[in-house]
Amino acid sequence: MKVLFNNSRAVLICILLILASFSSIAKSVTQAQAKAATEEAHNLWQQSIAAGHEWSTIKPLVVQSKKNLTAKLYFSALSLAEQAISQSKQALIQAEHEKINWLNNLPK
């Protein structure tokens, strides 16, 4: 009985270690991925500025993403860059919507 318990325990530990390694592999973000996302976020942010629709929430996300990239916090840098990308795209959509519909927005 004691041998069976030790074997079961060893198998359980092995399974837990394997699962932990799979989850860390799935969450690993490379420097190249974080850098590419941060650059895309910066470029889209610049486009939103050029369109006259910079949102105040985008700049802090881009700045912090760059800081985290420098600090080698790649997962955090990628996450912040993705938020900045999303918000920049929404700002650009807003700018286009207002450009197309400006006449409808005039007071009657």
Secondary structure by P-SEA (a helix, b strand, c coil): caaaaaaaaaaaaaaaaaaaaaaaaaacccaaaaaaaaaaaaaaaaaaaaacccccccaaaaaaaaaaaaacaaaaaaaaaaaaaaaaaaaaaaaaaaaacccccccc
